[in-house]
Each structure stands twice: as structure tokens, then as C-alpha cells.
Amino acid sequence: MTITLDATTRTARMEGGRWSNVVVLADLPKWLKLYRDLWSRLPDGKKPVPGKPGPWAQFYEADLHALERAVRAAQEI
């Protein structure tokens, strides 16, 4: 995923593969939480261990890092 911040409109454009989305900068932490939850989720509704990767973590790792960087950068705008 690539994330481009726009200080003028206070938005972020998230792009990955065939999809894209534009969100307000204030919503980036919500997206980060979603991807952290996906990164740590376990099969069959088992309760994930916070901070521990689940079996599908590899599919979300790069996107999670991109969102972490974007959240930090957005705080400086």
C-alpha cells in the first residue's frame, strides 16, 4: 500500500493493487487499528494476543508499516 498525504486538503490517498481510497487525516488511526486487528487475528474466532502476529500477518505487514508511517507523518502536518 502506498499512502500519499495532502496537507492542503488534510486527506490521505491510500492505494494498493486495484483499489484506492481517500480519507481525512484524522481517520488514519482508525485504519491503523483495523490493519493491526487484521494482522493479529486468529482463526475460528479465537481471541488474538495484542502485539502478536496471527497466521495471516504476512499479508498485512507491509500495509501496517505504511499506515504507521502515515500516522506519524500526519501528526507533523
Backbone as ProteinMPNN parsed JSONL, in Angstrom:
{"seq_chain_A": "MTITLDATTRTARMEGGRWSNVVVLADLPKWLKLYRDLWSRLPDGKKPVPGKPGPWAQFYEADLHALERAVRAAQEI", "coords_chain_A": {"N_chain_A": [[0.844, -1.166, 0.0], [0.51, 2.196, -0.799], [0.662, 5.415, 0.584], [-0.354, 8.648, 0.271], [-0.035, 11.79, 1.537], [-1.934, 14.783, 1.788], [-1.501, 17.924, 2.627], [-2.9, 20.261, 2.159], [-5.626, 19.617, 1.639], [-5.987, 18.062, 3.794], [-6.096, 15.273, 3.65], [-5.631, 11.754, 2.969], [-4.437, 9.626, 0.513], [-4.883, 6.343, -0.067], [-3.465, 3.608, -1.661], [-3.556, 0.456, -3.157], [-2.712, -2.22, -5.064], [-5.462, -2.953, -6.948], [-7.191, -1.15, -5.822], [-8.229, 1.958, -4.314], [-8.456, 4.619, -1.939], [-9.643, 7.582, -0.442], [-9.147, 9.316, 2.469], [-9.848, 11.339, 5.366], [-7.217, 12.902, 7.203], [-7.511, 12.649, 9.955], [-8.763, 10.217, 10.229], [-6.879, 8.251, 9.816], [-5.681, 6.891, 12.105], [-7.791, 5.127, 12.751], [-7.827, 3.423, 10.557], [-5.312, 2.328, 10.881], [-5.707, 0.89, 13.265], [-7.59, -0.994, 12.337], [-5.997, -2.47, 10.51], [-4.037, -3.424, 12.258], [-5.617, -5.104, 13.803], [-6.394, -6.96, 11.834], [-3.874, -7.998, 11.233], [-3.236, -9.347, 13.581], [-5.285, -11.166, 13.972], [-6.903, -14.291, 14.723], [-7.765, -17.657, 13.694], [-11.117, -19.075, 13.62], [-12.494, -17.433, 15.431], [-11.003, -17.141, 17.748], [-9.522, -15.406, 20.499], [-7.306, -12.826, 19.785], [-3.834, -12.266, 20.643], [-2.718, -9.276, 21.842], [-0.376, -7.407, 19.955], [0.901, -9.608, 18.966], [1.593, -11.517, 16.08], [-0.852, -12.925, 13.908], [-1.881, -15.872, 11.995], [-2.208, -14.827, 9.443], [-0.689, -12.609, 9.253], [1.467, -11.967, 7.569], [0.299, -11.054, 5.244], [-0.561, -8.536, 5.815], [1.475, -7.078, 6.865], [3.25, -5.211, 5.447], [1.405, -3.23, 4.7], [0.515, -2.417, 7.192], [2.857, -1.261, 8.248], [3.131, 0.872, 6.44], [0.874, 2.373, 7.098], [1.481, 3.015, 9.764], [3.691, 4.712, 9.36], [2.408, 6.744, 7.923], [0.569, 7.742, 9.789], [2.311, 8.827, 11.702], [3.559, 10.79, 10.102], [1.367, 12.381, 9.44], [0.794, 13.583, 11.828], [2.59, 15.59, 11.933], [1.764, 17.458, 10.202]], "CA_chain_A": [[0.0, 0.0, 0.0], [1.17, 3.495, -0.746], [-0.196, 6.426, 1.19], [0.088, 9.993, -0.064], [-0.707, 12.784, 2.367], [-2.15, 16.088, 1.182], [-1.664, 18.871, 3.731], [-3.873, 21.287, 1.78], [-6.984, 19.102, 1.827], [-5.945, 17.26, 5.02], [-6.55, 13.932, 3.288], [-4.618, 10.757, 2.621], [-4.856, 8.696, -0.55], [-4.316, 5.006, 0.133], [-3.57, 2.837, -2.892], [-2.97, -0.87, -3.099], [-3.209, -3.088, -6.128], [-6.554, -2.428, -7.78], [-8.11, -0.311, -5.066], [-7.726, 3.195, -3.714], [-9.414, 5.251, -1.047], [-9.204, 8.858, 0.098], [-9.708, 9.51, 3.81], [-9.323, 12.501, 6.072], [-6.058, 12.531, 8.019], [-7.959, 12.271, 11.292], [-9.218, 8.821, 10.215], [-5.772, 7.309, 9.654], [-5.547, 5.977, 13.248], [-8.817, 4.084, 12.665], [-7.341, 2.467, 9.571], [-4.191, 1.636, 11.508], [-6.279, -0.092, 14.193], [-8.166, -2.067, 11.534], [-4.933, -3.315, 9.977], [-3.431, -4.135, 13.397], [-6.539, -6.191, 14.135], [-6.269, -7.975, 10.783], [-2.541, -8.562, 11.388], [-3.153, -10.221, 14.753], [-6.455, -12.028, 14.132], [-6.723, -15.739, 14.766], [-8.887, -18.371, 13.08], [-12.214, -19.626, 14.421], [-12.971, -16.514, 16.447], [-10.176, -17.136, 18.95], [-9.11, -14.063, 20.9], [-5.895, -12.577, 19.457], [-2.949, -11.721, 21.66], [-2.268, -7.965, 21.35], [1.033, -7.288, 19.615], [1.418, -10.867, 18.417], [1.046, -11.751, 14.741], [-1.689, -14.084, 13.644], [-1.419, -16.656, 10.847], [-2.3, -14.067, 8.187], [0.065, -11.37, 9.454], [2.33, -11.666, 6.425], [-0.473, -10.369, 4.215], [-0.868, -7.19, 6.279], [2.689, -6.483, 7.442], [3.712, -4.022, 4.716], [0.358, -2.211, 4.796], [0.548, -1.944, 8.571], [4.001, -0.349, 8.367], [2.818, 2.081, 5.67], [-0.076, 3.153, 7.894], [2.209, 3.559, 10.915], [4.465, 5.858, 8.871], [1.48, 7.811, 7.537], [0.022, 8.342, 11.01], [3.371, 9.678, 12.255], [3.751, 11.945, 9.211], [0.176, 13.233, 9.515], [0.861, 14.343, 13.079], [3.502, 16.717, 11.708], [1.12, 18.39, 9.244]], "C_chain_A": [[0.895, 1.235, 0.0], [0.156, 4.496, -0.202], [0.418, 7.787, 0.907], [-0.733, 10.983, 0.744], [-0.806, 14.105, 1.617], [-2.467, 17.071, 2.31], [-2.73, 19.922, 3.424], [-5.3, 20.827, 2.051], [-7.119, 18.286, 3.108], [-6.533, 15.868, 4.787], [-5.347, 13.043, 3.017], [-5.211, 9.859, 1.54], [-4.121, 7.392, -0.322], [-4.545, 4.216, -1.15], [-2.876, 1.491, -2.713], [-3.561, -1.75, -4.182], [-4.262, -2.408, -6.968], [-7.495, -1.498, -7.038], [-7.417, 0.962, -4.61], [-8.85, 3.794, -2.878], [-8.809, 6.568, -0.582], [-9.924, 9.057, 1.425], [-9.143, 10.79, 4.401], [-8.191, 12.034, 6.986], [-6.469, 12.057, 9.408], [-8.432, 10.824, 11.372], [-8.082, 7.812, 10.067], [-5.575, 6.4, 10.861], [-6.594, 4.856, 13.254], [-8.398, 2.999, 11.675], [-6.17, 1.663, 10.134], [-4.71, 0.571, 12.47], [-6.866, -1.273, 13.429], [-7.071, -3.018, 11.046], [-4.172, -4.034, 11.085], [-4.308, -5.31, 13.804], [-6.458, -7.31, 13.102], [-4.941, -8.716, 10.912], [-2.498, -9.595, 12.515], [-4.307, -11.221, 14.871], [-6.093, -13.509, 14.042], [-7.927, -16.419, 14.127], [-9.947, -18.763, 14.114], [-12.645, -18.738, 15.574], [-12.18, -16.514, 17.742], [-9.703, -15.718, 19.225], [-7.626, -13.858, 20.585], [-5.125, -12.044, 20.656], [-2.433, -10.384, 21.143], [-0.758, -7.935, 21.105], [1.662, -8.543, 19.047], [0.791, -11.112, 17.047], [0.185, -13.003, 14.691], [-1.194, -14.81, 12.402], [-1.471, -15.917, 9.514], [-1.498, -12.772, 8.236], [0.894, -10.982, 8.23], [1.606, -10.897, 5.327], [-0.75, -8.904, 4.561], [0.351, -6.42, 6.757], [3.105, -5.182, 6.747], [2.686, -2.889, 4.806], [0.327, -1.598, 6.194], [1.683, -0.948, 8.77], [3.758, 0.958, 7.604], [1.853, 2.971, 6.457], [0.593, 3.749, 9.126], [3.01, 4.797, 10.502], [3.556, 7.04, 8.546], [0.893, 8.505, 8.765], [1.061, 9.277, 11.642], [3.546, 10.947, 11.419], [2.557, 12.907, 9.307], [0.169, 14.074, 10.784], [1.739, 15.591, 12.932], [2.901, 17.77, 10.771], [0.266, 19.369, 10.014]], "O_chain_A": [[1.899, 1.299, 0.709], [-1.038, 4.425, -0.493], [1.569, 8.047, 1.261], [-1.96, 11.016, 0.653], [0.116, 14.497, 0.902], [-3.561, 17.052, 2.875], [-3.392, 20.417, 4.336], [-6.093, 21.57, 2.63], [-8.217, 17.867, 3.473], [-7.33, 15.357, 5.574], [-4.218, 13.507, 2.859], [-6.346, 9.396, 1.651], [-2.892, 7.338, -0.376], [-5.661, 4.154, -1.666], [-1.765, 1.406, -2.19], [-4.767, -1.994, -4.21], [-3.992, -1.403, -7.625], [-8.517, -1.097, -7.595], [-6.191, 1.033, -4.531], [-10.029, 3.51, -3.087], [-7.603, 6.657, -0.354], [-11.15, 8.978, 1.499], [-8.087, 11.265, 3.985], [-8.208, 10.907, 7.482], [-5.841, 11.161, 9.972], [-8.497, 10.257, 12.462], [-8.322, 6.61, 10.188], [-5.318, 5.212, 10.667], [-6.308, 3.751, 13.716], [-8.591, 1.809, 11.924], [-6.057, 0.462, 9.888], [-4.193, -0.546, 12.481], [-6.67, -2.424, 13.819], [-7.21, -4.236, 11.16], [-3.702, -5.152, 10.874], [-3.802, -6.389, 14.114], [-6.455, -8.486, 13.464], [-4.889, -9.931, 10.721], [-1.801, -10.604, 12.408], [-4.305, -12.046, 15.785], [-5.13, -13.908, 13.388], [-8.998, -15.819, 14.03], [-9.692, -18.777, 15.319], [-13.115, -19.239, 16.595], [-12.631, -15.948, 18.738], [-9.508, -14.927, 18.303], [-6.781, -14.619, 21.056], [-5.7, -11.446, 21.566], [-1.772, -10.348, 20.105], [0.029, -8.379, 21.94], [2.839, -8.538, 18.685], [-0.415, -10.933, 16.876], [0.469, -14.002, 15.352], [-0.191, -14.408, 11.812], [-0.836, -16.345, 8.55], [-1.622, -11.931, 7.345], [1.005, -9.801, 7.899], [2.237, -10.166, 4.563], [-1.131, -8.122, 3.69], [0.258, -5.222, 7.027], [3.29, -4.161, 7.409], [3.055, -1.726, 4.968], [0.131, -0.392, 6.345], [1.491, 0.097, 9.394], [4.14, 2.029, 8.075], [2.009, 4.192, 6.472], [0.297, 4.886, 9.494], [3.008, 5.806, 11.206], [3.88, 8.188, 8.849], [0.739, 9.727, 8.773], [0.729, 10.384, 12.065], [3.666, 12.045, 11.963], [2.741, 14.123, 9.257], [-0.405, 15.163, 10.804], [1.633, 16.53, 13.722], [3.475, 18.842, 10.58], [-0.366, 20.24, 9.416]]}, "name": "protein", "num_of_chains": 1, "seq": "MTITLDATTRTARMEGGRWSNVVVLADLPKWLKLYRDLWSRLPDGKKPVPGKPGPWAQFYEADLHALERAVRAAQEI"}
